[in-house]
């Protein structure tokens, strides 16, 4: 059986008006559970803390040779269909830029995309407990071969156990010491089939269970991606010892998320670039080129995986 791709959309990756070719969708090999999510989850339900089952083994990273060196930062050459004047705190003053993608970007020419300034990429991998992006494996492999620093993100579904979602992500995302830290994407999706909005405490508890499992498995502290409304409802002042990736497409994150440190800034949802048909999200790293290499070194060396 082939897991059907999710119809969930996020504020970061909107579904395009026209259908996009789903290359490699037929080559997925992971069996899917039911697509019928539970309508709700009992508030008192305790998330199990048992180790990840032996059956949920991460896919072995590709051993194919890389065609492009990873140790070069390419200058930003992206365009924007809806440019914003950020003033003196513009992302264009930051040295290291990248993108995030999902199935909706279709087939990507990764070498071209990198030459335009995509030094890193976060790739949609999973959402919920049984949805796998049909382009994930192809994007994961090809981005690495083109020389981009790559990471995977999970869209969190509020009508599913956090432990089940963590196991599903671990089952589908390779454990690669050179990969960027995994990302948990938390937001309110007004078009989601899940209409539940957990309490503030339940949101934080579920996120903690998910992030703890990923950190134990990958040996890297997960990054929290979020949007302004979800942050205001749930995350202001929370998870001070976790890195954040903040969506802020009309103003600098310092204005939208005052007092919050951040690693990545998603500054546009309407980017244009050679190598991608249609629009793509644009992101920047918070620091100069030296900061970038130092941050990467810390991710690869400061934490040790337990398995």
N, C-alpha and C positions, 0 to 999 in steps of 0.2 A: 504494500500500500504506500502511496505517496502523500505526505502531509500537504493539505491544501494551503495556499498562501492566505494569510490573514487579510481581511478587508478593512482592518483598523487603519486609521490615518492619524498622523501626529501633526502638531503645529509646525514641526521642522520639515516633514516630508509629506507634502500634500499629494493627493492622487491627481494625476494629469487628466485633462478632458479626454484625450485620445488614449486608446489602449497601447500598452508597451509590450514589445516582444519579450517573452519570458524564457530566455536561453537557459539551458541546463536544468530547467524545471523537471524534465523527465528523467534526469540522472540522479535525483535524490534517492537515498536508500534507507532513510530512517523511517520506521513505521510510526504512524500517527495514532494518537488517542482520538476520542470523539471530539468533534468540533462544537458540541453543545456544552458551553460553559455553564457551571452552576449559576443560578440567578443571584445567589448571595452566599456569604460565608458566615457561620455563626461567630458572633463577636467574641465569645469566650474560648473559641478554638485555639489550642496551644500549638504553635508550630513545632514539629519534631526537630530535635537537634542531633539526630543520628548521622553518622558519616554517609557520604554519597554512596549509593549502592554500587557494587562492583560492576553491575551490568551497564551503568551509565559512564562508559569510558570515553574520554575525549578523542576526537579524530586525530590521528597522527599528522603533524605538520608536514606539508609538502617538502620533499627533498630536491625538487627541481631547481636547477641553477638560476640565480638571479641575473637578469640581463642588464640591470642598471645599478650603479653604486648607490648605497644608502647614505653615504657621508657627505652629501652636498645639499645645501639649501638653495632652492630656486626662487627667484624674485617673483613677487605677485604680479600677474598680468591679467587677472580676471576683469570682466566687465560686469555691469549690474543693470538689469532691466528696470529697476526702480531705485536709482542711487539716492543715498541719504547723505546730507552734509552733517558729519559728526563734529565738525569744528576742529579744535586743536587736539582733541583726543580721538582722532580718527583711527580706525584699524589699519589704514594704509601706513601708519608710522610704526607698526609692529612688523618684525622681521620675518616671522614664520607663519605661513598661512596653509590652510588645508580645506577639506570638504567633508561632508557626510552624505552617504548615498544609500539607496535601497533599490528594490526591484523597479521602482518607477523611473529610474534613470536609464533603464534598458541596458544595451550593450555599450560599454565604455571603452574608449581608446585610452588606456591608462598611461602610456608613454607620452601621448600628447597632453593629457591632463596634468601630468607631473611637470612637463615643460612650461606650463602656464602658471605654475606656482603652487601646485598641490603637493606639499611636502609630507602631509599626513592625511589619513582618511579614517573616519569611523563608518563602519559598514553595518547596516541593519542585519541582525542575525535572527532574532526570535522575538515573539511576543506571546504572552500567556504561557500555557503549559504544553501546547502541541502545534504551534504555528512556526514554521521555518520559512524565512524569506527565500524564494526559489532561486534568487541570484546570488545568495550569500557565498556559496562555495566557489563559484567562478570569480566573484569580486575579490574574495579573500586571497585566492591564488594569484590572480593577475595583478592586483595592486602590489603585492610583495615582489613579483618579478619585475615590475616597472620601477621599483626602488622607493615606494612610499612607505612611511611608517604607518602601520595599520592597526586598528583596534576594532572590536565588535561591540554593538550595543543591543540592549534588550528593552523593548517597550513593555512597561509593567502594566499588568491587567488587574484591576482591583477586585474582580470577581473570581480570583483564583488564589490558591494557597501560594505564599511566597516560596516555600520550600520546593514545591512542584515546579515553579517557574525557574528556580535556580538549577534544579536537576536537569531541566530541559535545555537551558543555556549551556551547561557544562557538557551535556551529551553532544551538542552540535558545534561548539566553538573549540577549535584546537588549543591545546596548552602549549604556547610558543613563548619562550623566554624573551624573545625580541619584540613581541607584540606590545602595543600600548595597553594600559590598564583597561579592564572591561568597564562598560558604562551601563548604569541603570537609568532609563529614561522615565521620569515621573512627571505626569501632567494630567490635567483634566481634559479629556477628549470629548467634546460635546456631541460628536457623531458616533461615539462608541456604542457597541451593543451592550456594554456594561454601564448601567445608569447609577450604580452604587457609588456613593462618596463616603468612605469610611471616616470615622472620627479622627481628630488630629493625632491622638495617641496610637490608634490602630494603624494609621499611615506610617508613623515612625517605627512602630514595632515590625510591621511587615517589611519595610525597607531594610531594617537592621538584620532580620533573618536572611533575606536575600543576599545582602552585601557580605555578611559573615561567611556564608557558604562559598561565595565566589572568591573571597580573599583567601580562605583556607586552601582552595583548589589551585588557584592561579598564582598565589604568592604575591599578589599586588592588590593594594587597596583600591576598590572600585571608585570610579568617578560618578558623581551625580549630575545628570543633565536635567534641567528644569526650565520652566517658563515663568513669566512674572506673576500670573494669577495663582498658580499652584504654589509658588514660593511664598507669596503673601499669606496664603491660607495655612501652610504647613511647615515651611522650612526656615522661616526667619529665626535666626538664633540657634537652629538645630545643626547637628553634625559638623561642629566646628573643626574636627580633626579629619574631615574628608575633603578631597578636592572637588571643585565644582566646575561644570561647563554650563555657562549661562546664555540663554537666548535673549538678545536685546537688539532689535532691528531698527529702533528709532532713536536710541540714545545710548551713551556709554553705560556699561554695567554699573559703574560707580553711582550713577543717578537712579537706576532702576532697582539695584540691590545694594543699598548703602551699607557699608561696613563688611561686606562679604568678599573675602578673597576668592580668586578664581584662577583656573589654569587655562581654560579655553573660552572664547567668546564667539558665539554664533551671531554674526552681525548682519547677515543677509539670507533671505530665503528665495532670492530672485537672481542669483548669480548666473553668469553666462561664461562658457569657456570652450575652447577647442577641445575636442575629445568627448564632449557630452552633448547629446541632443536635448534641447530644452533647458530648464532651469535647474540649478543645483545650489544647495546650501553652502555658504562660505563661512569659514571660521578662522580665528587667529589665536596663536599662543601668546600668553601673557609674559613677555620678556624678549630679550634680544637673542641673537644666534648663540652666544655663549651660554645663556640661561637655558636654551633649548637642549643643547648637548648635555649640560649638567643635569637637567631634569630627566632626560632619557637614561643617563647613567644611573641615577638613583632608582629609577623604576626597575632596571635590570639587575641591580646589585644590592640594594638595601634590604630587600625582603626575600626570604627563602620559602619556596613552596613546600608544603608538608607532604605532598604525594606526587 
